[in-house]
Amino acid sequence: SSSGFGNSGSINIEGDRLKIIEGATVSSNTGSSGNAGEIFIKASDSIEVSGKISDSEFADVERSPGGIIADVRRGAAGDGGKITIETGSLTVKEGAFLTTDTKGSGNGGDINIFASELIEVIGSEESKDDTQLVTAVKRGATGNGGSLTINTKNLIIRDGADINSGTENSGNSGNLTVKASESIVLQGTSKGI
């Protein structure tokens, strides 16, 4: 992460299967004038991102949502990083985030997701945070949002999960592009697409 004038470095993760669970975070964001770094993740089999804390002793502890984050923090002028994911299947659930949104004057980065078989974005009644894929311009931000591109065979968005590339302020939003060669399923209460 960058909290000064310098830019953040890139994060590269490669393997067969990756789990980012229990509220864990892979992040490269900016809180100042330096730019956030890019995040590249390649898992030939699957990636699971979950915000649920299974240990009841820590479940009620106030914390930021877990996930994959390369965003522009409030008041920051640096640009957000880009997130690129290549995998067989991607599951994002239980309040986890994939985000490059902007809350400052810096521009948000793009999110590009390529999953050969399946992308599932699943909400949770237990979590106070919505499960999200988001490149939006948040309230109070003046930077422009990044684009969100999803390319897969099957896409499922259910149980209140959210895909968002909108804008809540003067900055322009990025584009949302979804290509699913076999099916798209929107199920249950959803603010998505």
Secondary structure, DSSP 8 states (H G I E B T S, - for coil): -BSSSS----EEEEEEEEEE-TT-EEE--BSSSS----EEEEEEEEEEEE-----TTTTTS-----EEE--B-TT--S----EEEEEEEEEEETT-EEE--BSSSS----EEEEEEEEEEEE--SS-SS--EEE--B-TT--S----EEEEEEEEEEETT-EEE--BSSSS----EEEEEEEEEEEESS----
